């Protein structure tokens, strides 16, 4: 499946018309594909999904009316395996991998230099078991691990002229993005959950 969009296909807002701004033609594409089926009759199934997204939806800053750049790219895939070795037990494995780039306005920014480009890398692994242990006892166990990394693309500068400025009279800043490539964020989460029903 392929979905197409373009900012130039929409009419300008009243503010954009008043400022004489026109939306540039920039076609966006979202490509998705899915496939799945049984690998072993009544025992093992698989599901695979892929998505490639490239979108751009520039607007304007609400305070100044200046052009607000916006860009989003996402490449991800997901694999799921489901197994049922017998009537009493089932297993499921899910893996998701995502690589995202985004260029968007930082909250309270009022001009294009405050737009923040950053990359986000994420992956998720989930393993789940569910089974009947006796005529009156049912159990479930799920183990998951998720990692997330955030990397701004802006470069560090020690020149005060490249620093973001904050307005004291209102919640607004200008001149530069508030984060740079040294402001990374990395998270690793592991989770174990189990339950018994009687």
C-alpha positions as CSV (number, residue, x, y, z in Angstrom):
1,X,0.0,0.0,0.0
2,X,1.3,3.5,-0.9
3,X,-0.3,6.7,0.5
4,X,0.7,10.1,-1.0
5,X,0.2,13.6,0.3
6,X,1.5,17.1,-0.5
7,X,1.3,20.4,1.4
8,X,0.7,22.2,-1.9
9,X,-2.5,20.2,-2.4
10,X,-4.2,22.2,0.4
11,X,-5.1,25.9,0.4
12,X,-3.1,28.3,2.5
13,X,-4.5,29.4,5.8
14,X,-5.8,32.9,6.3
15,X,-2.6,33.8,8.2
16,X,-0.4,32.4,5.4
17,X,-2.4,34.3,2.8
18,X,-2.1,37.6,4.7
19,X,1.7,37.1,4.9
20,X,2.0,36.2,1.3
21,X,3.4,32.7,2.0
22,X,2.8,29.8,-0.4
23,X,3.2,26.1,0.5
24,X,5.9,24.5,-1.5
25,X,5.3,21.3,-3.4
26,X,6.8,18.4,-1.3
27,X,5.3,15.0,-1.9
28,X,5.2,12.7,1.1
29,X,5.0,8.9,0.8
30,X,4.0,6.2,3.3
31,X,4.7,2.7,2.0
32,X,3.4,-0.3,4.1
33,X,3.6,-4.0,3.4
34,X,2.3,-7.0,5.5
35,X,2.6,-10.7,5.0
36,X,1.7,-13.6,7.2
37,X,0.5,-17.1,7.4
38,X,1.1,-20.6,8.8
39,X,4.5,-22.2,8.8
40,X,3.3,-25.5,10.4
41,X,-0.3,-26.5,10.2
42,X,-2.1,-25.8,13.5
43,X,1.3,-25.3,15.2
44,X,3.3,-22.2,14.0
45,X,2.3,-18.9,12.4
46,X,4.2,-15.8,11.4
47,X,3.4,-12.2,10.7
48,X,5.8,-9.6,9.1
49,X,5.0,-5.9,8.7
50,X,7.2,-3.2,7.1
51,X,6.6,0.6,6.9
52,X,8.6,3.4,5.3
53,X,7.4,6.9,5.9
54,X,8.6,10.2,4.6
55,X,6.3,13.2,5.3
56,X,6.6,16.9,5.4
57,X,3.9,19.3,6.7
58,X,5.3,22.8,7.0
59,X,3.1,25.3,8.7
60,X,3.7,28.7,10.5
61,X,4.7,29.7,14.0
62,X,1.6,31.0,15.7
63,X,3.3,34.0,17.4
64,X,5.4,35.3,14.5
65,X,3.8,33.8,11.4
66,X,7.2,32.7,10.2
67,X,7.5,29.4,8.2
68,X,7.7,26.4,10.5
69,X,9.6,23.5,8.9
70,X,8.4,20.0,9.6
71,X,9.8,16.7,8.4
72,X,9.3,13.1,9.6
73,X,11.0,9.9,8.4
74,X,10.3,6.5,9.9
75,X,11.6,3.1,8.9
76,X,10.3,0.2,10.9
77,X,9.6,-3.5,10.8
78,X,7.8,-5.9,13.0
79,X,8.0,-9.7,13.2
80,X,5.6,-11.9,15.2
81,X,5.8,-15.7,15.7
82,X,3.0,-17.6,17.3
83,X,3.4,-21.3,18.3
84,X,0.9,-23.8,19.8
85,X,2.7,-27.0,20.4
86,X,-0.4,-28.6,21.9
87,X,-3.9,-27.7,23.1
88,X,-2.7,-26.6,26.5
89,X,0.2,-24.2,25.8
90,X,0.9,-21.3,23.4
91,X,3.9,-19.1,22.9
92,X,4.3,-15.8,21.2
93,X,7.5,-13.8,20.2
94,X,7.3,-10.2,18.9
95,X,10.2,-8.0,17.8
96,X,9.9,-4.4,16.6
97,X,12.7,-2.2,15.2
98,X,12.3,1.5,14.4
99,X,14.6,4.2,13.1
100,X,13.1,7.7,13.1
101,X,14.2,11.1,12.0
102,X,12.1,14.2,12.9
103,X,12.4,17.9,12.4
104,X,9.9,19.8,14.4
105,X,9.4,23.0,16.4
106,X,10.4,22.9,20.0
107,X,7.7,24.1,22.4
108,X,7.7,27.9,22.7
109,X,10.0,28.4,19.7
110,X,9.0,31.4,17.6
111,X,11.3,31.2,14.5
112,X,12.8,28.5,12.2
113,X,16.2,28.3,13.9
114,X,14.6,26.8,16.9
115,X,13.4,23.8,15.0
116,X,15.0,20.7,16.4
117,X,16.2,17.8,14.2
118,X,16.8,14.5,16.0
119,X,17.0,10.8,15.5
120,X,15.2,8.1,17.6
121,X,16.3,4.5,17.6
122,X,14.0,2.0,19.3
123,X,13.6,-1.8,19.5
124,X,11.3,-4.0,21.5
125,X,11.3,-7.7,22.2
126,X,8.4,-9.5,23.9
127,X,8.2,-13.2,24.7
128,X,4.9,-14.5,26.1
129,X,3.7,-17.9,27.3
130,X,0.1,-18.9,28.3
131,X,-1.0,-22.3,29.3
132,X,-3.4,-24.5,31.2
133,X,-1.7,-26.1,34.1
134,X,-4.6,-28.1,35.4
135,X,-8.4,-28.2,35.1
136,X,-8.7,-25.2,37.4
137,X,-5.3,-23.4,37.0
138,X,-4.3,-21.1,34.1
139,X,-0.9,-19.3,33.9
140,X,0.7,-16.5,31.9
141,X,4.3,-15.2,31.8
142,X,5.6,-12.3,29.7
143,X,9.1,-11.0,29.4
144,X,9.9,-7.8,27.5
145,X,12.9,-5.7,26.8
146,X,12.8,-2.2,25.2
147,X,15.7,0.2,24.3
148,X,15.3,3.8,23.2
149,X,18.0,6.2,22.1
150,X,17.5,9.9,21.3
151,X,20.1,11.9,19.4
152,X,19.7,15.6,18.5
153,X,21.5,16.4,15.2
154,X,22.3,20.0,16.1
155,X,26.1,20.7,16.7
156,X,27.5,22.2,19.9
157,X,28.8,25.8,19.7
158,X,30.5,27.8,22.4
159,X,29.8,31.0,20.6
160,X,27.2,33.0,22.6
161,X,25.7,34.2,19.3
162,X,24.7,30.6,18.7
163,X,22.8,30.2,22.0
164,X,19.1,30.1,22.3
165,X,17.6,33.3,23.8
166,X,14.5,33.2,26.1
167,X,12.1,36.1,26.3
168,X,11.4,37.1,29.8
169,X,8.0,38.7,29.1
170,X,6.4,35.6,27.6
171,X,7.1,31.8,27.1
172,X,9.2,32.1,23.9
173,X,12.7,31.5,22.8
174,X,14.6,32.2,19.5
175,X,17.9,32.2,17.7
176,X,18.8,28.5,18.2
177,X,17.5,25.1,19.1
178,X,17.6,24.4,22.9
179,X,19.4,21.0,22.6
180,X,22.5,19.8,20.7
181,X,24.2,16.5,20.0
182,X,25.5,16.2,23.5
183,X,21.9,16.1,24.9
184,X,21.4,12.4,24.2
185,X,18.9,10.2,26.1
186,X,19.3,6.4,26.3
187,X,16.8,4.1,28.1
188,X,16.7,0.4,28.6
189,X,13.6,-1.2,30.2
190,X,13.2,-4.8,31.1
191,X,9.9,-6.2,32.4
192,X,8.8,-9.5,33.8
193,X,5.1,-10.2,34.5
194,X,3.4,-13.4,35.6
195,X,-0.1,-14.4,36.7
196,X,-2.0,-17.4,37.8
197,X,-5.8,-17.7,37.5
198,X,-7.7,-20.3,39.5
